[in-house]
């Protein structure tokens, strides 16, 4: 294997080509504002990373984007360069305090065309406070409807959901037109997917007709990796592969030299490409 065709050099070439394509991309404006919830009750699957990168990419492509941070951790707010200390007008004030959305928005200082509704730690108490609030499941929808009616220039609204299926996430799904599900490229990520899908269907049937899953975004994948049941993974002592054990993941990982692919053990199921 020469330096010119190593996996690293090939990946760098692909990344450069992708960046060139994105640098010149222009996106067609939608006929009306699209409200997209980015949701998955499993944590650590890339919801926030997906939200902020989609927002930046769409804005750089000429669209006007609003990002609503509905996660009390406020990571989307931080990633977009928006201050969100305790007391900052935020998503909490919109959902609990009845504030108007336009009164809490901040522009993203790094990317033109992005507005941000920040989240603060106050939002962590919203699950309890919403229990006794009339119309608790539609608080965000009412605020968004008023804002969109007065600001037709907004093309895309991305809502970063918390890693749960509580009342805050329910508010987001009632307000959204569609749901984008980031899903990690590993076996265990599939276990909670049916519950999320059922939740979307129930909300669509009873509280927000027309809500749909518009797509699933594969995240945190390793190019050339393959998840295999134990019976399909070569013996780690075999000369055909390198081997290491990950105690954190409790899995055996192998690099098969003949196919130049990583693979790892999963407890059940058929081989799944990653």
C-alpha positions in Angstrom: 0.0 0.0 0.0 1.6 3.3 -1.1 1.2 6.7 0.6 -0.9 7.8 -2.3 -3.7 5.3 -1.8 -3.9 4.8 2.0 -7.3 4.9 3.7 -6.4 8.3 5.3 -5.4 9.9 2.0 -8.5 8.6 0.3 -10.7 10.0 3.1 -9.0 13.4 2.9 -9.7 13.5 -0.9 -13.4 12.7 -0.3 -13.6 15.3 2.4 -12.1 18.0 0.2 -14.4 17.1 -2.7 -17.4 17.3 -0.3 -16.3 20.7 1.0 -15.9 22.1 -2.5 -19.4 20.9 -3.4 -20.9 22.4 -0.3 -19.1 25.7 -0.8 -20.9 26.3 -4.0 -24.3 24.8 -3.0 -27.4 26.9 -3.2 -30.7 25.6 -1.9 -34.2 26.3 -3.3 -36.5 28.2 -0.9 -39.5 26.1 0.3 -43.0 27.3 -0.6 -43.7 27.7 3.1 -41.7 27.5 6.3 -40.7 23.9 7.2 -40.6 23.0 10.8 -38.3 20.0 11.5 -37.9 18.3 14.8 -34.6 16.5 15.3 -35.5 13.8 17.8 -34.3 10.6 19.3 -34.9 9.6 22.9 -31.5 7.9 23.0 -28.7 10.3 24.0 -25.4 10.7 22.3 -26.6 9.9 18.8 -25.7 13.3 17.3 -28.9 15.2 17.5 -27.3 18.5 18.4 -24.4 18.0 16.0 -26.8 17.3 13.2 -29.0 20.3 14.0 -26.2 22.9 14.1 -24.5 21.6 11.0 -27.7 21.4 9.1 -28.5 24.9 10.1 -25.0 26.2 9.1 -25.1 24.4 5.8 -28.6 25.6 4.9 -27.8 29.2 5.9 -24.6 29.1 3.8 -26.7 27.9 0.9 -28.9 31.0 1.1 -31.8 30.0 3.3 -33.0 31.8 6.4 -32.9 29.4 9.4 -34.2 29.4 12.9 -32.8 27.0 15.4 -34.8 26.3 18.6 -32.8 24.7 21.4 -35.3 22.6 23.3 -32.6 20.7 25.3 -31.8 22.1 28.8 -28.2 21.3 28.3 -28.0 24.1 25.8 -25.4 22.5 23.6 -26.9 23.8 20.4 -26.9 27.3 21.8 -23.2 27.0 22.7 -22.3 25.5 19.3 -23.9 28.4 17.5 -22.1 30.9 19.7 -25.1 32.2 21.6 -24.9 33.1 25.3 -27.3 31.2 27.5 -26.5 31.8 31.2 -29.3 31.4 33.8 -31.8 34.2 33.3 -31.3 34.5 29.6 -34.7 34.8 27.7 -35.0 31.3 26.3 -37.2 28.4 25.2 -38.3 28.1 28.8 -39.9 31.5 28.7 -41.7 30.8 25.5 -43.1 27.5 26.8 -43.8 28.4 30.4 -43.8 32.1 30.7 -45.8 32.9 27.6 -43.0 35.1 26.0 -43.1 35.8 22.3 -40.6 33.9 20.3 -39.2 37.0 18.6 -38.4 38.5 22.0 -35.9 35.7 22.9 -34.1 35.2 19.6 -30.4 35.9 19.1 -28.5 36.0 15.9 -25.7 33.5 15.4 -22.5 35.6 15.4 -20.6 33.2 13.2 -23.0 32.3 10.4 -25.2 34.9 8.7 -28.8 33.8 8.3 -29.3 31.9 11.5 -31.4 32.9 14.4 -31.3 31.0 17.7 -33.8 30.5 20.5 -31.4 29.5 23.3 -32.0 27.0 26.1 -31.0 27.5 29.7 -31.0 25.1 32.6 -34.4 26.4 33.6 -35.9 24.2 30.9 -35.0 21.1 33.0 -38.0 22.0 35.2 -40.4 22.4 32.4 -41.5 18.8 32.5 -42.9 19.3 35.9 -44.3 22.8 35.4 -46.1 21.9 32.3 -48.2 19.1 34.0 -50.9 21.5 35.3 -50.7 24.1 32.4 -53.8 24.2 30.2 -53.0 23.1 26.6 -49.6 21.9 27.9 -48.8 20.0 24.7 -49.3 22.9 22.3 -47.5 25.8 24.1 -44.6 25.8 21.6 -46.9 25.3 18.6 -49.0 28.5 19.5 -45.8 30.6 19.8 -44.4 29.2 16.6 -47.6 29.8 14.7 -47.7 33.5 15.8 -44.0 34.0 14.8 -44.3 32.3 11.4 -47.4 34.2 10.5 -45.5 37.5 11.1 -42.1 36.3 9.6 -42.6 34.7 6.2 -38.9 35.1 5.5 -38.0 32.2 7.7 -37.4 29.1 5.4 -36.4 26.4 7.9 -37.0 25.9 11.6 -34.9 23.2 13.2 -35.8 22.1 16.7 -33.1 20.3 18.7 -35.0 17.9 21.1 -33.9 16.6 24.5 -33.0 12.9 24.8 -36.4 11.9 26.2 -40.0 11.5 25.2 -41.4 13.8 27.8 -43.6 16.9 27.6 -40.9 19.1 26.1 -40.4 16.6 23.2 -44.2 16.3 22.9 -44.5 20.1 22.5 -41.9 19.9 19.8 -43.7 17.2 17.9 -47.0 18.9 18.1 -45.4 22.1 16.7 -43.4 20.4 13.9 -44.3 19.4 10.4 -41.8 16.5 10.2 -39.3 14.6 12.3 -35.7 13.8 11.4 -34.2 10.9 13.4 -30.5 10.8 13.8 -29.5 7.2 14.5 -26.1 5.9 15.5 -24.6 3.2 13.2 -24.7 0.4 15.8 -27.0 -2.4 16.9 -28.3 -1.1 20.2 -29.5 2.2 18.6 -32.3 0.2 16.9 -33.9 -1.0 20.2 -35.6 2.3 21.1 -36.4 3.3 17.5 -39.8 1.6 17.5 -40.9 3.5 20.6 -40.0 6.8 19.0 -41.7 5.8 15.7 -44.9 4.9 17.6 -44.8 8.2 19.5 -44.6 10.1 16.2 -47.6 8.1 14.8 -49.7 8.7 17.9 -49.0 12.4 17.9 -49.8 12.5 14.2 -53.1 10.7 14.8 -54.4 12.7 17.8 -52.6 16.1 18.1 -50.8 17.0 14.9 -52.3 15.5 11.8 -49.8 15.3 9.0 -46.8 14.8 11.3 -44.4 12.3 9.7 -40.9 11.0 9.8 -39.3 12.6 6.9 -35.9 10.9 7.2 -33.4 9.0 9.2 -29.8 10.4 9.4 -27.1 7.8 9.9 -24.5 9.3 12.3 -21.2 8.3 13.9 -20.5 5.7 11.3 -17.1 4.3 10.5 -16.4 3.8 6.8 -15.6 0.2 6.0 -16.8 -1.2 9.4 -19.2 -4.1 9.8 -21.2 -5.2 12.9 -21.3 -9.0 13.1 -22.7 -11.6 15.5 -20.0 -13.5 17.4 -20.2 -16.5 15.2 -19.2 -14.5 12.1 -16.2 -12.6 13.7 -12.7 -14.2 13.0 -10.7 -15.4 15.9 -8.6 -12.6 17.3 -5.6 -14.9 17.3 -5.9 -15.6 13.6 -3.1 -14.2 11.5 -5.7 -12.7 9.1 -6.7 -10.0 11.5 -5.7 -7.6 14.2 -7.6 -7.6 17.5 -8.3 -5.5 20.5 -10.9 -5.5 23.3 -12.8 -2.4 24.3 -13.8 -2.7 28.0 -15.9 0.5 27.8 -18.0 -0.9 24.9 -17.6 -4.5 26.1 -17.0 -5.6 22.6 -14.3 -7.4 20.6 -13.0 -5.4 17.6 -11.0 -6.9 14.7 -9.4 -5.5 11.6 -9.6 -8.1 8.8 -6.6 -7.5 6.6 -7.9 -9.4 3.6 -10.9 -7.1 3.3 -9.5 -4.0 5.0 -12.6 -3.7 7.2 -13.2 -3.3 10.9 -15.8 -5.5 12.5 -17.0 -6.0 16.0 -19.2 -8.5 17.9 -22.9 -7.9 18.6 -24.9 -10.3 20.8 -27.5 -11.3 18.3 -28.9 -10.7 14.8 -27.6 -10.9 11.3 -24.5 -9.0 10.0 -25.1 -5.3 9.7 -22.9 -3.1 7.6 -21.9 0.1 9.2 
